[in-house]
Amino acid sequence: MADSGRKHDEIGGIIKMKLLLRINPMAHNDVAAIRDYIKKDNPTAANRTAKRIYKAFDDLADSLLIGGSLQKRYEIQTDYMFCILKPYFVFYKIDGEFLNVYRVLDGRSDYLVTLDLKEPQAIAEEDD
């Protein structure tokens, strides 16, 4: 069997493939913004949080069982997957042998709008 270049481990006769990780520049920007925000109050916590997020990317590439499908959660058409890393959500897609990380967003935000998966809610105007 030819090696595809992907890392793999054999555990109990089962070959486990590690997906190749690709991180979108927007995801890097998200992590930098998170780090900068936390750094104002606690530089040590800021660096620890950034490391925790990047470790989650690696963990996802190792084990897809960590994440879930946005399509199943919200019954919308999308191939985005997500992983909760409280209070943040990591949004990614699987493309063949690649795990593509697109965004890291606050789980309390309207992330479906940010991901262009729904229209922003119009603010109702009050009648005078």
GUROZA-433266 format. One record per residue: residue number from 0; residue in three letters; x, z, y of N, C-alpha, C, O in turn. Coordinates in steps of 0.2 Angstrom, whole numbers, plus 5000, padded with zeros to 4 digits. Each point is the difference from the previous one (the first is absolute). Example, Ala and Ser with C-alpha at 12.3 -4.5 7.8 and 13.67 -1.06 7.14 Angstrom:
BEGIN
[node 0; 'ala'; [5066; 5039; 4972]; [4996; 5000; 5006]; [5004; 5000; 5006]; [5005; 5003; 4999]]
[node 1; 'ser'; [4993; 4993; 5006]; [5004; 5001; 5006]; [4996; 5003; 5005]; [5003; 5001; 5006]]
This chain:
BEGIN
[node 0; 'met'; [5004; 5000; 4994]; [4996; 5000; 5006]; [5004; 5000; 5006]; [5005; 5004; 5001]]
[node 1; 'ala'; [4994; 4991; 5004]; [5004; 5000; 5006]; [4998; 5005; 5005]; [4994; 5002; 5001]]
[node 2; 'asp'; [5011; 5001; 5002]; [4999; 5005; 5005]; [4998; 4997; 5007]; [5003; 4995; 5002]]
[node 3; 'ser'; [4991; 5007; 5001]; [4997; 4997; 5006]; [5004; 5002; 5006]; [4998; 4998; 5005]]
[node 4; 'gly'; [5007; 5007; 4994]; [5003; 5003; 5006]; [4996; 5006; 5002]; [5003; 5004; 5004]]
[node 5; 'arg'; [4992; 4998; 4993]; [4996; 5006; 5002]; [5003; 5005; 4996]; [5003; 4999; 4994]]
[node 6; 'lys'; [4997; 5007; 5009]; [5003; 5006; 4996]; [4994; 5002; 4995]; [4994; 4999; 5002]]
[node 7; 'his'; [5009; 5004; 4992]; [4995; 5002; 4996]; [5003; 5005; 4995]; [5006; 5001; 5000]]
[node 8; 'asp'; [4990; 5004; 4998]; [5001; 5005; 4995]; [4996; 4999; 4994]; [4995; 4998; 5000]]
[node 9; 'glu'; [5008; 5004; 4994]; [4997; 5000; 4994]; [4998; 5007; 4998]; [5005; 5004; 4999]]
[node 10; 'ile'; [4989; 4998; 5001]; [4998; 5007; 4998]; [4995; 5000; 4994]; [4995; 4997; 5000]]
[node 11; 'gly'; [5007; 5005; 4995]; [4996; 5000; 4994]; [4998; 4993; 4997]; [4995; 5000; 4998]]
[node 12; 'gly'; [5010; 4996; 5003]; [4998; 4993; 4998]; [4996; 4996; 5005]; [4999; 4994; 4999]]
[node 13; 'ile'; [4999; 5009; 5006]; [4996; 4996; 5006]; [5005; 4999; 5005]; [5004; 5004; 5003]]
[node 14; 'ile'; [4996; 4990; 4999]; [5005; 4998; 5006]; [4996; 5000; 5006]; [4994; 4997; 5001]]
[node 15; 'lys'; [5008; 5007; 5004]; [4997; 5002; 5006]; [5004; 4996; 5006]; [5006; 5001; 5000]]
[node 16; 'met'; [4991; 4994; 5003]; [5003; 4996; 5005]; [4999; 5004; 5007]; [4995; 5002; 5002]]
[node 17; 'lys'; [5011; 4997; 5002]; [4999; 5003; 5007]; [4999; 4994; 5004]; [5004; 4995; 5000]]
[node 18; 'leu'; [4991; 5005; 5004]; [4999; 4995; 5005]; [5006; 5000; 5005]; [5002; 5005; 5002]]
[node 19; 'leu'; [4999; 4989; 5001]; [5005; 4999; 5006]; [4996; 5002; 5006]; [4995; 4998; 5001]]
[node 20; 'leu'; [5008; 5006; 5003]; [4997; 5003; 5006]; [5002; 4996; 5006]; [5005; 4998; 5001]]
[node 21; 'arg'; [4989; 5000; 5003]; [5001; 4996; 5006]; [4996; 5004; 5005]; [4994; 5002; 4999]]
[node 22; 'ile'; [5009; 5000; 5007]; [4997; 5004; 5005]; [4999; 4996; 5006]; [5005; 4997; 5003]]
[node 23; 'asn'; [4989; 5002; 4999]; [4998; 4996; 5006]; [5003; 5003; 5006]; [5000; 5006; 5001]]
[node 24; 'pro'; [5002; 4990; 5004]; [5003; 5004; 5007]; [4994; 5004; 5003]; [5002; 5005; 5003]]
[node 25; 'met'; [4992; 4994; 4996]; [4995; 5004; 5003]; [5000; 5007; 4996]; [4999; 5005; 5004]]
[node 26; 'ala'; [5002; 4995; 4990]; [5001; 5006; 4996]; [5006; 5004; 5003]; [4999; 5007; 5001]]
[node 27; 'his'; [5006; 4990; 5000]; [5006; 5003; 5003]; [4999; 5003; 5007]; [5001; 5006; 5001]]
[node 28; 'asn'; [4995; 4990; 5003]; [4998; 5003; 5006]; [4995; 5006; 5000]; [5001; 5004; 5004]]
[node 29; 'asp'; [4995; 4995; 4991]; [4995; 5006; 4999]; [5004; 5007; 4999]; [4999; 5005; 5003]]
[node 30; 'val'; [5006; 4994; 4992]; [5004; 5006; 4998]; [5004; 5002; 5006]; [5000; 5006; 5001]]
[node 31; 'ala'; [5003; 4990; 5003]; [5004; 5002; 5006]; [4995; 5003; 5005]; [5002; 5005; 5003]]
[node 32; 'ala'; [4992; 4993; 4998]; [4995; 5003; 5005]; [4998; 5007; 4997]; [5000; 5004; 5004]]
[node 33; 'ile'; [4999; 4997; 4990]; [4998; 5006; 4997]; [5006; 5005; 5001]; [4999; 5006; 5002]]
[node 34; 'arg'; [5007; 4992; 4997]; [5006; 5004; 5000]; [5001; 5002; 5008]; [5001; 5006; 5001]]
[node 35; 'asp'; [4998; 4989; 5003]; [5001; 5002; 5007]; [4995; 5005; 5003]; [5002; 5004; 5004]]
[node 36; 'tyr'; [4992; 4995; 4994]; [4995; 5004; 5002]; [5001; 5008; 4997]; [4999; 5004; 5004]]
[node 37; 'ile'; [5003; 4996; 4990]; [5001; 5007; 4997]; [5007; 5003; 5003]; [5000; 5006; 5001]]
[node 38; 'lys'; [5005; 4989; 5001]; [5006; 5003; 5002]; [5000; 5003; 5007]; [5004; 5004; 5002]]
[node 39; 'lys'; [4990; 4995; 5002]; [4999; 5004; 5006]; [5000; 5007; 4999]; [5003; 5004; 5004]]
[node 40; 'asp'; [4994; 4998; 4991]; [4999; 5007; 4998]; [5005; 5003; 4995]; [5002; 5006; 5001]]
[node 41; 'asn'; [5000; 4990; 4994]; [5004; 5002; 4995]; [5004; 4994; 4997]; [4998; 4997; 4995]]
[node 42; 'pro'; [5008; 5002; 5007]; [5005; 4995; 4998]; [5001; 5000; 4992]; [5000; 4995; 4997]]
[node 43; 'thr'; [5001; 5011; 5001]; [5001; 5001; 4993]; [4994; 4998; 4996]; [5001; 4996; 4995]]
[node 44; 'ala'; [4993; 5006; 5007]; [4994; 4997; 4996]; [4999; 4993; 5001]; [4997; 4997; 4995]]
[node 45; 'ala'; [5005; 5000; 5011]; [4999; 4993; 5001]; [5004; 4996; 4995]; [4998; 4995; 4997]]
[node 46; 'asn'; [5009; 5007; 5002]; [5004; 4997; 4995]; [4997; 5001; 4993]; [5001; 4995; 4996]]
[node 47; 'arg'; [4997; 5011; 5002]; [4998; 5001; 4994]; [4993; 4996; 4998]; [5000; 4997; 4994]]
[node 48; 'thr'; [4996; 5002; 5011]; [4994; 4996; 4999]; [5002; 4993; 4999]; [4997; 4997; 4995]]
[node 49; 'ala'; [5007; 5000; 5009]; [5002; 4993; 4999]; [5003; 4999; 4993]; [4999; 4995; 4997]]
[node 50; 'lys'; [5006; 5010; 5001]; [5003; 4999; 4993]; [4994; 5000; 4995]; [5001; 4997; 4995]]
[node 51; 'arg'; [4994; 5008; 5006]; [4995; 5000; 4995]; [4996; 4994; 4999]; [4998; 4998; 4995]]
[node 52; 'ile'; [5001; 4999; 5011]; [4996; 4993; 5000]; [5004; 4995; 4996]; [4997; 4996; 4996]]
[node 53; 'tyr'; [5009; 5003; 5006]; [5004; 4995; 4997]; [5001; 5002; 4992]; [5001; 4995; 4996]]
[node 54; 'lys'; [4999; 5011; 5002]; [5001; 5002; 4993]; [4993; 4998; 4997]; [5000; 4997; 4994]]
[node 55; 'ala'; [4994; 5003; 5009]; [4994; 4998; 4997]; [5000; 4993; 4999]; [4997; 4997; 4995]]
[node 56; 'phe'; [5006; 4999; 5009]; [5001; 4992; 4999]; [5003; 4999; 4994]; [4998; 4996; 4995]]
[node 57; 'asp'; [5008; 5008; 5003]; [5004; 4999; 4994]; [4996; 5002; 4994]; [5000; 4997; 4995]]
[node 58; 'asp'; [4996; 5009; 5006]; [4996; 5002; 4995]; [4994; 4995; 4998]; [4999; 4999; 4994]]
[node 59; 'leu'; [4998; 4998; 5011]; [4995; 4995; 4998]; [5003; 4994; 4996]; [4997; 4998; 4996]]
[node 60; 'ala'; [5009; 5000; 5006]; [5003; 4994; 4997]; [5002; 5002; 4992]; [5000; 4996; 4996]]
[node 61; 'asp'; [5001; 5011; 5003]; [5001; 5002; 4993]; [4994; 5001; 4996]; [5000; 4999; 4994]]
[node 62; 'ser'; [4994; 5003; 5009]; [4994; 5002; 4997]; [4994; 4999; 5004]; [4998; 5003; 5005]]
[node 63; 'leu'; [4999; 4991; 4993]; [4994; 4998; 5004]; [4994; 5004; 4999]; [4995; 5000; 5003]]
[node 64; 'leu'; [5005; 5005; 4992]; [4995; 5005; 4999]; [4999; 5004; 5005]; [4995; 5004; 5001]]
[node 65; 'ile'; [5010; 4997; 5004]; [4999; 5004; 5006]; [4995; 4998; 5004]; [4996; 5004; 5003]]
[node 66; 'gly'; [5003; 4990; 4999]; [4996; 4997; 5005]; [4993; 4998; 4997]; [4998; 5001; 4994]]
[node 67; 'gly'; [4998; 4997; 5011]; [4993; 4998; 4998]; [4998; 4993; 5004]; [5004; 4998; 5004]]
[node 68; 'ser'; [4990; 5000; 4994]; [4998; 4993; 5003]; [4995; 5002; 5006]; [4995; 5003; 4999]]
[node 69; 'leu'; [5006; 4994; 5007]; [4996; 5000; 5005]; [4993; 4997; 4999]; [4995; 5002; 5002]]
[node 70; 'gln'; [5006; 4992; 4994]; [4994; 4997; 4998]; [4995; 5004; 4996]; [4994; 5000; 5001]]
[node 71; 'lys'; [5008; 5004; 4995]; [4996; 5004; 4996]; [4997; 5006; 5004]; [4995; 5002; 4999]]
[node 72; 'arg'; [5010; 5001; 5005]; [4998; 5005; 5004]; [4994; 4999; 5005]; [4996; 5004; 5001]]
[node 73; 'tyr'; [5005; 4990; 5002]; [4995; 4998; 5006]; [4995; 4994; 4998]; [4996; 4998; 5004]]
[node 74; 'glu'; [5005; 4999; 4990]; [4996; 4994; 4998]; [5001; 4995; 5005]; [4995; 4997; 5003]]
[node 75; 'ile'; [5011; 5001; 4999]; [5002; 4995; 5005]; [5004; 4995; 4996]; [5004; 5002; 4995]]
[node 76; 'gln'; [4997; 4992; 5007]; [5004; 4995; 4997]; [5007; 5001; 5003]; [5001; 4998; 5006]]
[node 77; 'thr'; [5004; 5004; 4991]; [5007; 5001; 5002]; [5004; 5001; 4994]; [4998; 5003; 4995]]
[node 78; 'asp'; [5008; 4995; 5005]; [5005; 5002; 4995]; [5005; 5005; 5002]; [5005; 5002; 4997]]
[node 79; 'tyr'; [4993; 5002; 5009]; [5004; 5006; 5002]; [4999; 5005; 4995]; [4995; 5002; 4997]]
[node 80; 'met'; [5011; 5002; 5002]; [5000; 5006; 4996]; [5002; 5005; 5005]; [5002; 4999; 5005]]
[node 81; 'phe'; [4997; 5007; 4993]; [5002; 5006; 5004]; [5002; 5006; 4996]; [4998; 5001; 4994]]
[node 82; 'cys'; [5006; 5003; 5009]; [5002; 5006; 4998]; [5000; 5005; 5005]; [5002; 4999; 5006]]
[node 83; 'ile'; [4995; 5007; 4992]; [4999; 5005; 5005]; [5006; 5005; 5000]; [5002; 5002; 4995]]
[node 84; 'leu'; [5001; 4999; 5011]; [5006; 5004; 5001]; [4998; 5004; 5006]; [5002; 4999; 5006]]
[node 85; 'lys'; [4993; 5006; 4993]; [4997; 5004; 5006]; [5005; 5001; 5005]; [5005; 5003; 4999]]
[node 86; 'pro'; [4993; 4996; 5007]; [4993; 4997; 5002]; [5000; 4993; 5001]; [4996; 4997; 5003]]
[node 87; 'tyr'; [5010; 4999; 4994]; [5001; 4993; 5001]; [4997; 4996; 4994]; [5000; 5003; 4994]]
[node 88; 'phe'; [4998; 4991; 5007]; [4999; 4996; 4994]; [5005; 4994; 5001]; [5001; 4997; 5005]]
[node 89; 'val'; [5002; 5001; 4989]; [5004; 4995; 4999]; [4996; 4994; 4998]; [4997; 5000; 4994]]
[node 90; 'phe'; [5003; 4994; 5009]; [4997; 4994; 4998]; [5005; 4995; 4998]; [5004; 4998; 5003]]
[node 91; 'tyr'; [4994; 4999; 4991]; [5005; 4996; 4996]; [4996; 4995; 4996]; [4994; 5001; 4999]]
[node 92; 'lys'; [5009; 4993; 4999]; [4997; 4995; 4996]; [5006; 4999; 4994]; [5006; 5000; 5001]]
[node 93; 'ile'; [4991; 4998; 4994]; [5004; 4998; 4994]; [5000; 4992; 5000]; [4995; 4997; 5000]]
[node 94; 'asp'; [5011; 5000; 5000]; [5001; 4993; 5000]; [5005; 4998; 4994]; [5006; 5000; 5002]]
[node 95; 'gly'; [4991; 4999; 4992]; [5005; 4998; 4995]; [5005; 5006; 4998]; [4997; 5006; 4998]]
[node 96; 'glu'; [5009; 4993; 5003]; [5005; 5006; 4999]; [5001; 5004; 5006]; [5005; 5004; 5000]]
[node 97; 'phe'; [4992; 4995; 5005]; [5001; 5003; 5007]; [4994; 5005; 5001]; [4995; 4999; 4999]]
[node 98; 'leu'; [5008; 5007; 5004]; [4995; 5005; 5003]; [5002; 4999; 5008]; [5005; 5002; 5002]]
[node 99; 'asn'; [4990; 4995; 5002]; [5000; 4999; 5007]; [4997; 5006; 5004]; [4994; 5000; 4999]]
[node 100; 'val'; [5010; 5004; 5004]; [4997; 5005; 5004]; [4999; 4997; 5007]; [5004; 4998; 5003]]
[node 101; 'tyr'; [4989; 5003; 4999]; [4998; 4997; 5007]; [5000; 5005; 5005]; [5002; 4998; 5006]]
[node 102; 'arg'; [4994; 5007; 4993]; [4999; 5005; 5005]; [5000; 5007; 4998]; [4999; 5002; 4994]]
[node 103; 'val'; [5003; 5003; 5010]; [4999; 5007; 4999]; [4996; 5003; 5006]; [5003; 5000; 5006]]
[node 104; 'leu'; [4991; 5002; 4993]; [4995; 5002; 5005]; [4997; 5007; 4999]; [5000; 5002; 4994]]
[node 105; 'asp'; [4998; 5001; 5011]; [4997; 5006; 5000]; [4994; 5000; 4996]; [4996; 4995; 5002]]
[node 106; 'gly'; [5003; 5009; 4993]; [4993; 4999; 4996]; [4994; 5002; 5004]; [4995; 4999; 4998]]
[node 107; 'arg'; [5006; 5004; 5008]; [4994; 5002; 5004]; [4999; 4995; 5005]; [4995; 5000; 5003]]
[node 108; 'ser'; [5009; 4994; 4997]; [4998; 4995; 5005]; [4995; 4995; 4996]; [4999; 5000; 4994]]
[node 109; 'asp'; [4999; 4995; 5010]; [4996; 4995; 4997]; [5004; 4994; 4998]; [5001; 4995; 5002]]
[node 110; 'tyr'; [5003; 5007; 4992]; [5005; 4995; 4997]; [4997; 4994; 4998]; [5003; 4995; 5000]]
[node 111; 'leu'; [4990; 5004; 4998]; [4998; 4994; 4998]; [4999; 4995; 5006]; [5001; 4994; 4999]]
[node 112; 'val'; [4998; 5009; 5007]; [5000; 4995; 5006]; [5008; 4998; 5001]; [5001; 4994; 5001]]
[node 113; 'thr'; [5003; 5011; 4999]; [5007; 4998; 5001]; [5003; 4995; 4995]; [5004; 4995; 5002]]
[node 114; 'leu'; [4993; 5005; 4992]; [5002; 4995; 4995]; [4996; 4994; 5000]; [5001; 4995; 4996]]
[node 115; 'asp'; [4995; 5004; 5009]; [4995; 4995; 5001]; [4995; 4999; 4994]; [4999; 4994; 4998]]
[node 116; 'leu'; [4999; 5011; 4999]; [4995; 5000; 4994]; [4993; 5001; 5003]; [4996; 4999; 4996]]
[node 117; 'lys'; [5003; 5003; 5010]; [4994; 5001; 5003]; [5000; 4999; 5007]; [5006; 5001; 5003]]
[node 118; 'glu'; [4989; 4998; 5000]; [4999; 4999; 5007]; [5000; 5007; 5004]; [4997; 5005; 4997]]
[node 119; 'pro'; [5006; 4996; 5008]; [4999; 5006; 5004]; [4993; 5002; 5002]; [4996; 4995; 5001]]
[node 120; 'gln'; [5002; 5011; 4998]; [4993; 5001; 5002]; [4999; 5000; 5008]; [5004; 5003; 5004]]
[node 121; 'ala'; [4991; 4994; 4998]; [4998; 4999; 5007]; [4997; 5007; 5002]; [4997; 5003; 4997]]
[node 122; 'ile'; [5005; 4998; 5009]; [4998; 5007; 5003]; [4993; 4998; 5003]; [4999; 4996; 5004]]
[node 123; 'ala'; [4996; 5008; 4994]; [4993; 4999; 5002]; [5000; 5002; 5008]; [5002; 5005; 5002]]
[node 124; 'glu'; [4995; 4990; 5001]; [4999; 5002; 5008]; [4993; 5004; 5000]; [4995; 4998; 4997]]
[node 125; 'glu'; [5006; 5007; 5008]; [4994; 5004; 5001]; [4996; 4996; 5005]; [5002; 4997; 5005]]
[node 126; 'asp'; [4991; 5003; 4994]; [4995; 4998; 5005]; [4999; 5005; 5006]; [5000; 5006; 4998]]
[node 127; 'asp'; [5000; 4991; 5008]; [4999; 5005; 5006]; [4993; 5001; 5001]; [4998; 5003; 5004]]
